[in-house]
Amino acid sequence: MKKFLRFSLVAILALLSNVTFADEAYKTLSFPDENSENNTVSAYNKTWTATIGSDSWSIENFNNNNWKNWTYIKCGSKNFESVAAISTTFAIDKAISNVVVTIDKVTADYVNSIYLQVATDASFTNITETVNATTIEASDLVLQVTNPTAGCYYKVVFDCAQGSSNGIIQVSKVAYYEGAPEIVDITNTPETAYTIAKAKELIDAGEGLSTAVYVKGYITEISEVSTSYGNASYYINDTAGSTDGQLMVYRGYYLDGAKFTSEDQIEVGDEVIVYGTLTLYGTTYEINSGNYIYSINGTTGINNITTEEETVNSNAPIYNLAGQRVSKDTKGILIQNGKKFINK
């Protein structure tokens, strides 16, 4: 599906993915808000009011699941096209130069556009500026205002096509900054994968929770491997066999994001590097759903292999990508000595 983004000739977008912000915003909307007892919604076509202190926002076409364990809101329906919005119903008395939207998850193929409108009135009839997103992905999306002016209203708009499932975009926070936020980069690589202890520190600090990172640990418990849905929920820890201080990997996928096809593809004791976003669900430290295994016991996914004609030890057992032992004459992508190779 093609995505058409509206571009403003005078608008400047600063999209800084994989970052979090260390300084305080002037105004922040997070969820559940302080009006959560009165604004429960379980639909994608309702308008409700969120409040923080004396400030309020109009929330259009976002679902909050009646606040049943959600610390975010979602828009976009599998039944219809929709245009969702988060609008200040009050004029912000400071000159806002950056509006930062924390997008936890997004199915970009079903998003037509995301943009910010700045207006001098609450009805947004006198729009002074439109700032368009040029890239749509899970990130801290920074929408930079070119002419910051005190006394303006701000509306973030999410234009969604009809999707394959509900909840096309997940938003957990909108923050309004007077100046340029200080940026803290928490991105890492498989080689510098975070320990479980460090991942929990980041969760406690609230840093980078929209950024996917690599976390390394040993599988200590397996809750479920669903071959129907192709995902698995399990726990990992820094110490093999210890469940004290472990981190849950919630509904994640196998190597390279492939679906699980067998319950024995992971086992307690396996060492894994998992790629995903971090969260605190109630009191449980988690790697969010949609994560995937980057490597297991040193074996990486198909996207990380190199072509080799021979393996180091020709007598070692050979496996296919499903984990089944095969003969040395089997063609295709195989695993031997913990490494992948292509047997032509």
Salt bridges, closest charged atoms under 4 A:
ASP55 OD2 - LYS27 NZ 2.86
ASP159 OD2 - ARG6 NH2 3.24
GLU201 OE1 - LYS198 NZ 3.73
GLU271 OE2 - LYS216 NZ 3.76
